[in-house]
Amino acid sequence: MGPDLHYLKEADRFELFRGVGGAIRRARDAGFLVICVTNQSGIERGFYTRDDVEAIHHRINDLLAASKARIDAFYYCPHAPEAHCDCRKPRTLLFEQARSDWNIDFGRSAIIGDRKLDIEAGRRLGLLTVHVPNLARPHEEAQEFPPGAVRADLRAESFADAVAQILARG
């Protein structure tokens, strides 16, 4: 949705990529819920707090309001990878919680992600998967999938392109 500022603590530094607000509005207008599931290991590592993460979530929705858009819900894992918890992507606990909270039909849902772990989580749940290399990390090399890795159903050049491809599938 916006540049990865690596362990971002200050909500006012968060920015949206161009086109994200309009894409989210189009998805919601088409009847999709828009839910953000994210790993936030910086909490357990002591880089920032749950309040900091929630302030960023409020900032995201404040920025999206200019496009008459919003994220319906945010779910985040506060644990470091070493915790091996069930809520950290690519595990699926937070997705299952969202499904329960929002009565989501995963067979009619999609995940947009820039990382293999996003695609792996989506595959485990039967979601349509869309890979957007460097969605939030333009300064890094594109995270491509090695031979034999789980592959996404679709590949997009931007978040807006990913939403357009999902909506085109009906």
N, C-alpha and C positions, 0 to 999 in steps of 0.2 A: 504494500500500500504506500509505503514511503521509504526513504533511504534508511539503511541499517546503520545506526549511529553507535553500535556496539555498546551494550550495557547502558542504554539511555536511562538517565534518571530524571532529567528536567523535561517536564511535559511541554513547555513552551518551545523546545527545540525540535519537536516532532513536526514534520511536513508531509503532506500527501503528494504523491506523484500526480501529474496532470492526467485527467481522464478518469481517475478512480471514483470520484464522487458521482459523475454521470453514469459510470458503469454500475455502481452499486444501486443507484436509483432505478436504472433499467431492470436490473435483476429483481429488485423488490416489486417494481411495477408488474413484472411477469409472474409474480406470486412466490418468488423465492424468499426464504428467510436468509439473512446474511449473518453468519456466526463466525467469530474469530476464535480459533484455538491456537494457543501459542505456548512455547516453552520459555520460561523466564527464570533460568537458573541463577541469574544475578541476585535473586532474593536470598536463596540459600547461601550463596557465596558472600553475602553481605555488601554487595555493590549498591543495592537500593532496596526499598521496602515494598510491601504490598500496596501501601498508600501511594507510592510513586507510580506503580504500574496502573493502579486504578485512575490516577490523575491523567496518565497518558491516554487511557481508554476514553475518559471524558473529553480530552482534547481532540481525539480522533473524531468523535461524534460532533463536537463543536465545529470542526473544520468541514465535516460532511454536510452539516446543516445548510451551508451556502449552496449546495447542489440539491437540496431537498432530499437528502439521503441520510441513512444511519446504519450502524451495526446493531442488529437486534440483541445480541448477547456476546459477551466475552468470557472465555474460559481459559485459564492459564495454569500451567504446572510450575510451581515455585522451586522444584528440586533440581539439583545438579545431576548429570548423567550417571554419576557413580552411585546414586541412591537406588537405581534400578526400580523406580516406582512404576505403577501402572498408569499414571496420568501423564507421563512424559511421552510425547510423540517419538517413535512411531507406535507406541502402545495406544490403546483406544479408550481408556476410561473416560476421559473428558468428552469425547464424541458420544459415547454411550449415555453420559449424563445429559448432554444437550438433546439427544434423541428422546430421552425420558421427559425432560423439562418442556420440550417444544413439540412433542409428538411428530417427530421427523421420520419420513419414509426415505431410508438411505438408498433405496432402489431408484428414487427420483431426485437424487441429490448429487452434488459435485463438490470436489475440493480443488482449490487453486493453490499451488505451492511452488516454492523455488528450491526446495530441498528434497533429497531422496526420501527422507523420513516422512515428509508430507504425503508423498505418493504411496509409500509403503502403508501408512495408516489408512489412506483412502482405499487401497486395494483390499486390506483386511476387512473393511466394512462394506465393500461392494459399491463404493461411490464411483462416479465418473471422475477420473483424475486428469488434471491439467497441469503440466509442468511449464513454468515460466522461468527459464534460467536467468539468474541475476535479478530477480524481481526486486529484492531489497538490498542487494549487494553488488552494485555496478562496479565497484573497485576490485572485485575478486573475479577470477576466471569463472566462466560458466560451470555450474556443477552438472556435469554430464553423467550419464549412467554407465558404469562399466559393463563389459560383457557378462551376461547371466543375471544382471540386476533386474529388479522389478521395474517395468517401464510404465510411463503414463499413457493414458488413452489418447491424449491430445497434447500438443506443444503450442505455446503461444509466445508472441513477442512482447506482450505487455499484459497488465491486469485487465485493461479494457478489451484487448483482443481475446483474452481467455473468457471473459463474460460473454462477448459476442459469439464465440464458438459454442459455448454452452447453450445460449439462447437459440442459436440456429438449429440445434439438435431437437428442439421442441421439448 
